[in-house]
C-alpha cells in the first residue's frame, strides 16, 4: 500500500514562509520513478496544480501565481518531496495535497494534469492571514 503523508501546514501571516513536506512509503513504491506534484484546493474552488517535479528532479513546473515565491524539490534518498513557500499571500490559503504520477522509465517527465496522478495524500491546511 502506497502512502503519502503531508506535513508543515499551518496558520501564518502574509509575507511569512512555510515548508511543506510529503513523505512517501510503500513496499512496491519506487519513489525515484514517480513524478511528484503539489496541488491545492480552496473552499468552493477546484483543485489546481501548484508545482510539479520530474522523477529525477531536473525539471519543474509552477503555476504563474506562485512563480518566484514557491520552490518544489525532492530528496530521492529520503522518498520525500518538499514545497518551500515564501512571501505567502492570503490567496494562497487552501488545503495542499501532494501526489505521485508514474512509474516512468524517463526521469524527465512531470505532470500538470491531476488525472495523471495515481496516489494522493490526505492534505494539509495552509491559512494565510492578511
C-alpha positions in Angstrom: 0.0 0.0 0.0 1.3 3.4 -1.0 1.1 6.2 1.5 1.7 9.9 1.0 1.7 12.0 4.2 1.9 15.8 4.1 3.1 17.9 6.9 4.2 21.5 7.6 0.9 23.4 7.1 -0.4 26.0 9.5 -1.6 29.5 10.1 0.8 32.3 9.1 0.6 35.9 8.3 1.0 37.4 4.8 4.7 37.6 3.9 5.7 34.6 6.0 7.1 31.3 4.8 6.2 27.7 5.2 7.8 24.5 4.1 5.6 21.6 3.2 6.9 18.0 3.2 5.4 14.9 1.8 6.8 11.6 2.9 6.1 8.6 0.8 6.2 4.9 1.6 5.1 1.6 0.2 6.7 -1.8 -0.2 6.5 -1.7 -4.0 6.6 2.1 -4.4 9.9 3.2 -6.0 9.8 6.9 -5.3 12.6 7.8 -7.8 10.4 6.6 -10.7 7.5 8.8 -9.9 6.9 12.4 -10.9 5.5 14.4 -8.0 3.2 17.3 -7.7 1.7 19.7 -5.2 -2.0 20.7 -5.7 -4.2 23.0 -3.6 -7.9 23.4 -3.2 -9.5 26.4 -1.7 -13.1 26.3 -0.3 -15.6 26.3 -3.2 -12.9 26.0 -5.8 -11.5 23.2 -7.9 -8.2 21.5 -7.0 -5.4 23.1 -9.0 -1.8 22.2 -9.7 0.7 24.4 -7.8 4.0 22.8 -8.8 5.4 19.6 -10.3 8.8 18.0 -10.4 10.1 15.2 -12.6 11.2 11.9 -11.2 14.9 12.8 -11.5 14.3 16.3 -10.1 15.8 18.2 -13.0 12.5 19.6 -14.5 9.9 21.6 -12.6 6.7 23.4 -13.3 4.9 26.2 -11.4 1.6 27.9 -11.9 2.0 31.5 -12.7 0.7 32.8 -9.4 3.4 31.1 -7.4 6.4 31.6 -9.7 9.3 33.2 -7.9 7.7 32.5 -4.5 7.4 28.7 -4.3 10.1 26.1 -4.9 9.4 22.4 -5.3 12.2 19.9 -4.6 12.7 16.3 -3.8 15.1 14.0 -1.9 15.1 10.7 -3.6 17.2 9.2 -0.9 14.5 10.0 1.7 11.5 9.4 -0.6 10.3 12.9 0.2 9.1 15.9 -1.8 9.0 19.5 -0.5 7.3 22.7 -1.3 9.0 25.8 0.1 6.5 28.7 0.1 7.8 32.2 0.6 6.1 35.6 0.6 2.8 33.9 1.3 -0.4 35.7 0.4 -4.0 35.3 1.7 -5.0 33.9 -1.7 -2.6 31.0 -1.1 -5.0 29.8 1.6 -6.0 26.2 0.8 -5.6 22.6 1.5 -2.4 21.4 -0.1 -2.1 17.9 -1.4 0.9 16.0 -2.7 0.5 13.4 -5.4 2.6 10.9 -7.3 2.3 10.0 -11.0 4.0 7.1 -12.6 6.0 5.0 -12.6 8.1 6.3 -15.5 11.2 5.0 -17.2 12.2 8.5 -18.0 13.5 10.8 -15.2 12.4 13.9 -17.1 8.6 13.6 -17.1 6.4 15.7 -14.9 2.7 16.0 -15.0 0.4 19.0 -14.6 -2.9 17.2 -15.0 -4.4 15.8 -11.8 -5.8 12.9 -13.7 -2.3 11.6 -14.4 -1.6 11.2 -10.7 -2.1 7.7 -9.2 -1.6 8.4 -5.5 -2.7 11.3 -3.2 -2.0 12.4 0.3 -4.7 13.4 2.8 -3.8 17.1 2.6 -2.5 19.8 4.9 -4.2 23.1 5.6 -2.4 26.3 4.9 -4.0 29.5 6.1 -2.5 32.9 5.4 -4.0 35.9 7.3 -3.8 39.4 6.0 
